[in-house]
Amino acid sequence: MLDGGELDVLTGDYLAELTMLILGRDRLRDPGLGYAKTFLRQLETCLGTALDQGVRIVTNAGGLNPAGLASAIEALATRLGLPARVGYVEGDAIERPDALTANAYLGAFGIAACLDGGANVVVTGRVTDASLVIGPAIARYGWGRDDLDELAGATVAGHLVECGAQVTGGNFSFFTELPDGGRRPGFPIAEVYADGSTVLTKHQGTGGAVTVETVTAQLLYEIGGPAYLGPDVTTRLDTVTLRPDGPDRVRISGVRGTPPPPTLKVGVNNLGGFRNSMTFVLCGLDIEAKAALVRGQVEEAVGKDGLEFTLARTDHPDASDTEAASALLHVHLRDSDRSRAGRAFSAAAVELALASYPGCTLTTLPGDATPYGVFTADVIPQDDVTHVAVLPGGERVPIAPPIRTAATSEDGTVPAGAAAVEGPTRRGPLGELVGARSGDKGGDANLGVWARSDAGYAWLRAWLTVERLADLLPETAPLSVRRYELPNLRAVNFVIEGLLGAGVAASTRFDPQAKALGELLRARVVDLPADVPTGAGR
């Protein structure tokens, strides 16, 4: 990014729910840690280049210890003989004696204060991902708390670039259509303007692509309803307009903002206990009976509490090789007792090798249990958080909460959709007409689906109801599912509550972050409208 073309600010998003758990465990071992050590290693090779080019760096790599990372950066700069001026933002840590970590998602005005105070490197703890982009835009254009549309536009820009190459063709449903086949997508650049509009692009000569569809895919990633809540503004995703603006350029405009909620989201991580897993290979005939035998034997050996069995029917009838003829039985155990979840469990599984079903073998070796975490989220009043920008000279600048707030709630009602589209149909995978992007938010999953044309959206909106989703993805049927429509994006978004249990760190699901859920849906064979074209278009 530094060598490829002009930049004003280079951002780095290092934090996720799972990352905060890992940093919390690091801090248990060494109170001086709690920040992303990889950022410091990367900075050593590029800090000089950034300073020479006048590129400022803004990152949330401070994690649980932004002051500690700021101090480490200053020491690095001194060792390298570089004139770095480091500011940092603190105040996100919430006192929860019963939690491993508890952090409020702060906004962007602390970042802006550090930049206004002369910092060329700004470190934060837990801020919203988009704040890394909103903060520099506030500093550049002097936006205030009441510039809600501008803040909302920058929020969209921040959401688009937070996952790097995922907006330039990474993880894209139609990757085979990209100029380089998706081999090495370049990183995105958000050109943010004074009115809050943005052009999303990338350096010339880099791979991937920036198109309305690649941008749509990332806009749908890990969102809920049309009201996208943030600490500085509530962004209306149903107002976003996307238009091509030249090769590898997409203009984002029309974004509207309303006052933020009076509360901040708080992410809480706790150690949940210990876990272990073993996988049995079941080959050939009588797969269900073989799985039942193993289940009974394992339960008798270690007890039923905390056990979970998942049979993956990867076997094919009349197969000519062992792998194609085999199913996999995944056995998981979670327990507060490390010894029971450890060798006592894995050894019991291995000891069945000569005393169970014919052809018994495992893909896993006996091992000890590992700790797992549980993520939950709640809220705290904005007024209860002390948000502070620490400038390069050490001056501490308090950041006042927004004066104007408004409660925003998604009522959870499910739109009925338009009237069914009549006409001839053909059988084919759903993914011939739609793209999808899915992901995790704690124990919930989101599944965004967009159509490639206006005609495709007219059909999708009417056809893909919550009930039909339950038919196509049976694991969603017993769960509460909220459905939202985003006509500007030709998309519908589903929030599937509880699909991921207690979150990625505790999940035993094959796809614990629901990253593949969208591709599973696209692979389902359904009755497609015969008169809707399969490619992109109006």
Backbone hydrogen bonds, N-H to C=O, Kabsch-Sander energy under -0.5 kcal/mol:
donor,donor_aa,acceptor,acceptor_aa,energy
5,G,1,M,-0.5
10,L,56,R,-3.1
11,T,9,V,-0.5
12,G,58,V,-1.8
14,Y,12,G,-0.7
20,M,16,A,-2.3
21,L,17,E,-1.2
22,I,18,L,-2.1
23,L,19,T,-2.8
24,G,20,M,-2.0
25,R,21,L,-2.0
26,D,22,I,-2.1
27,R,23,L,-2.3
28,L,24,G,-1.3
29,R,25,R,-1.3
30,D,26,D,-2.1
33,L,30,D,-2.6
36,A,61,A,-2.8
37,K,35,Y,-1.0
39,F,36,A,-0.9
40,L,36,A,-0.9
41,R,37,K,-1.7
42,Q,38,T,-2.4
43,L,39,F,-2.7
44,E,40,L,-1.3
45,T,41,R,-0.6
45,T,42,Q,-1.1
46,C,42,Q,-0.7
46,C,43,L,-0.8
47,L,43,L,-2.4
50,A,46,C,-2.3
51,L,47,L,-2.5
52,D,48,G,-2.4
53,Q,49,T,-1.9
54,G,50,A,-0.6
54,G,51,L,-0.8
55,V,50,A,-2.4
56,R,8,D,-2.3
56,R,54,G,-0.5
57,I,120,N,-2.2
58,V,10,L,-2.3
59,T,122,V,-2.5
60,N,12,G,-1.6
62,G,124,T,-1.3
63,G,60,N,-1.9
63,G,124,T,-0.6
64,L,34,G,-2.9
65,N,34,G,-0.6
65,N,62,G,-3.2
69,L,65,N,-2.0
70,A,66,P,-2.6
71,S,67,A,-2.2
72,A,68,G,-2.0
73,I,69,L,-2.5
74,E,70,A,-2.2
75,A,71,S,-2.1
76,L,72,A,-2.3
77,A,73,I,-3.0
78,T,74,E,-2.3
79,R,75,A,-2.3
80,L,76,L,-2.1
81,G,77,A,-0.8
81,G,78,T,-0.7
82,L,77,A,-2.9
84,A,82,L,-1.4
86,V,84,A,-0.6
87,G,121,V,-2.6
88,Y,390,V,-2.2
89,V,123,V,-2.2
90,E,388,V,-2.5
94,I,102,A,-3.1
96,R,94,I,-0.7
99,A,96,R,-2.5
100,L,269,N,-2.0
101,T,269,N,-1.8
103,N,267,G,-2.2
104,A,92,D,-3.0
105,Y,265,K,-2.5
106,L,104,A,-1.0
106,L,126,R,-2.0
112,A,108,A,-2.0
113,A,109,F,-1.9
114,C,110,G,-1.8
115,L,111,I,-2.2
116,D,112,A,-2.9
117,G,113,A,-1.5
118,G,115,L,-1.7
119,A,114,C,-2.2
120,N,85,R,-2.4
121,V,85,R,-1.6
122,V,57,I,-2.9
123,V,87,G,-2.3
124,T,59,T,-2.0
127,V,125,G,-1.2
128,T,106,L,-2.4
131,S,128,T,-1.1
132,L,128,T,-0.5
132,L,129,D,-1.2
133,V,130,A,-1.9
134,I,130,A,-2.4
135,G,131,S,-2.6
137,A,133,V,-1.6
138,I,134,I,-2.5
139,A,135,G,-2.3
140,R,136,P,-2.1
141,Y,137,A,-2.6
142,G,138,I,-2.2
147,D,144,G,-1.5
148,L,146,D,-2.0
151,L,147,D,-2.5
152,A,148,L,-2.5
153,G,149,D,-2.4
154,A,150,E,-2.2
155,T,151,L,-1.8
156,V,152,A,-2.0
157,A,153,G,-1.9
158,G,154,A,-2.7
159,H,155,T,-2.7
160,L,156,V,-2.1
161,V,157,A,-1.7
162,E,158,G,-1.3
164,G,161,V,-2.0
166,Q,163,C,-1.7
167,V,164,G,-1.6
168,T,165,A,-0.9
170,G,165,A,-3.0
172,F,169,G,-1.1
175,F,172,F,-1.4
177,E,174,F,-2.1
178,L,175,F,-1.3
181,G,178,L,-1.8
183,R,180,D,-1.2
186,G,207,G,-2.5
189,I,201,T,-2.8
191,E,189,I,-0.7
191,E,199,V,-2.9
192,V,190,A,-1.0
193,Y,197,S,-2.9
196,G,193,Y,-2.2
198,T,252,I,-2.3
199,V,191,E,-1.9
200,L,198,T,-0.5
200,L,250,V,-3.0
201,T,189,I,-2.8
201,T,199,V,-0.5
203,H,187,F,-0.6
206,T,203,H,-1.5
207,G,184,R,-1.0
209,A,168,T,-2.5
211,T,209,A,-0.5
215,V,211,T,-2.2
216,T,212,V,-2.3
217,A,213,E,-2.5
218,Q,214,T,-1.5
219,L,215,V,-2.3
220,L,216,T,-1.7
221,Y,218,Q,-1.4
223,I,220,L,-0.7
224,G,225,G,-0.5
228,Y,226,P,-0.9
228,Y,235,T,-3.3
229,L,227,A,-0.9
234,T,258,T,-2.8
235,T,228,Y,-2.6
235,T,233,V,-0.7
236,R,256,R,-2.5
237,L,226,P,-3.2
237,L,235,T,-1.0
239,T,236,R,-1.7
240,V,237,L,-1.0
241,T,253,S,-2.2
243,R,251,R,-1.9
245,D,246,G,-0.7
245,D,249,R,-2.8
249,R,246,G,-1.7
250,V,200,L,-1.9
251,R,243,R,-3.2
252,I,198,T,-3.6
253,S,241,T,-2.2
253,S,251,R,-0.5
256,R,236,R,-0.6
258,T,234,T,-2.4
264,L,380,I,-3.1
266,V,378,D,-3.3
267,G,103,N,-2.6
268,V,266,V,-0.5
268,V,376,T,-3.1
269,N,101,T,-2.4
270,N,374,V,-2.0
272,G,372,Y,-2.9
273,G,372,Y,-1.0
274,F,335,D,-2.6
275,R,370,T,-2.6
276,N,333,L,-1.6
278,M,331,V,-2.3
280,F,329,L,-2.8
281,V,361,T,-2.9
282,L,280,F,-0.6
282,L,327,A,-2.8
283,C,281,V,-0.6
284,G,325,A,-2.2
290,K,286,D,-2.5
291,A,287,I,-2.4
292,A,288,E,-2.2
293,L,289,A,-2.1
294,V,290,K,-2.2
295,R,291,A,-2.3
296,G,292,A,-2.2
297,Q,293,L,-2.3
298,V,294,V,-2.9
299,E,295,R,-2.5
300,E,296,G,-2.0
301,A,297,Q,-1.7
302,V,298,V,-2.4
303,G,299,E,-2.1
307,L,304,K,-2.0
308,E,332,H,-2.3
310,T,330,H,-2.6
312,A,310,T,-0.7
312,A,328,L,-3.3
313,R,311,L,-0.7
314,T,312,A,-2.3
316,H,324,A,-2.3
319,A,316,H,-0.9
325,A,321,D,-1.1
326,S,323,E,-1.3
327,A,282,L,-3.1
328,L,312,A,-2.2
329,L,280,F,-2.8
330,H,310,T,-3.0
330,H,328,L,-0.7
331,V,278,M,-3.3
331,V,329,L,-0.5
332,H,308,E,-3.1
332,H,330,H,-0.5
333,L,276,N,-2.4
334,R,306,G,-1.6
335,D,274,F,-2.5
338,R,336,S,-0.7
341,A,337,D,-2.0
342,G,338,R,-1.0
344,A,339,S,-1.2
345,F,342,G,-0.9
346,S,342,G,-2.2
347,A,343,R,-2.5
348,A,344,A,-0.9
349,A,345,F,-1.8
350,V,346,S,-2.0
351,E,347,A,-2.4
352,L,349,A,-1.3
353,A,350,V,-2.1
355,A,352,L,-2.1
360,C,357,Y,-1.4
361,T,281,V,-0.7
363,T,279,T,-2.1
364,T,279,T,-0.6
370,T,275,R,-2.3
372,Y,273,G,-1.9
374,V,270,N,-2.9
375,F,502,A,-1.8
376,T,268,V,-2.4
378,D,266,V,-2.0
380,I,264,L,-1.9
382,Q,262,P,-2.8
384,D,381,P,-1.6
385,V,382,Q,-1.5
387,H,385,V,-1.0
387,H,399,I,-0.5
388,V,90,E,-2.6
388,V,386,T,-0.5
389,A,397,V,-2.8
390,V,88,Y,-3.5
390,V,388,V,-0.5
391,L,389,A,-0.7
391,L,395,E,-2.9
394,G,391,L,-2.5
397,V,389,A,-3.3
397,V,395,E,-0.6
399,I,387,H,-3.2
400,A,398,P,-0.6
405,T,403,I,-0.6
406,A,260,P,-2.6
411,D,409,S,-0.6
422,E,420,A,-0.6
426,R,528,L,-2.4
428,G,526,V,-2.0
430,L,524,R,-2.6
431,G,522,R,-3.0
432,E,429,P,-2.0
433,L,430,L,-2.0
434,V,430,L,-1.3
435,G,450,W,-2.4
437,R,448,G,-2.2
439,G,446,N,-1.8
441,K,444,D,-2.5
444,D,441,K,-2.1
445,A,496,I,-2.0
446,N,439,G,-2.4
447,L,494,F,-2.6
448,G,437,R,-2.7
449,V,492,V,-2.9
450,W,435,G,-2.0
451,A,490,R,-2.8
452,R,433,L,-1.3
454,D,538,R,-0.6
457,Y,453,S,-2.2
458,A,454,D,-2.3
459,W,455,A,-1.7
460,L,456,G,-2.9
461,R,457,Y,-3.0
462,A,458,A,-1.1
463,W,459,W,-2.5
464,L,460,L,-2.8
465,T,463,W,-1.7
469,L,465,T,-2.3
470,A,466,V,-2.0
471,D,467,E,-1.4
472,L,468,R,-2.3
473,L,469,L,-3.1
476,T,473,L,-2.4
477,A,474,P,-1.3
479,L,476,T,-1.5
482,R,495,V,-2.4
484,Y,493,N,-2.7
486,L,491,A,-2.9
489,L,486,L,-1.5
490,R,487,P,-1.4
491,A,486,L,-1.8
492,V,449,V,-2.4
493,N,484,Y,-2.6
494,F,447,L,-2.3
495,V,482,R,-2.5
496,I,445,A,-3.3
496,I,494,F,-0.5
497,E,480,S,-2.5
497,E,495,V,-0.8
499,L,496,I,-1.0
500,L,443,G,-2.9
501,G,498,G,-1.5
503,G,500,L,-1.7
506,A,503,G,-1.1
507,S,503,G,-1.6
514,A,511,D,-1.9
517,L,514,A,-0.8
520,L,516,A,-2.1
521,L,517,L,-2.1
522,R,518,G,-2.2
523,A,519,E,-1.2
524,R,520,L,-0.5
524,R,521,L,-1.4
526,V,428,G,-2.7
528,L,426,R,-3.5
528,L,526,V,-0.9
530,A,424,P,-2.6
532,V,529,P,-1.3
537,G,452,R,-2.5
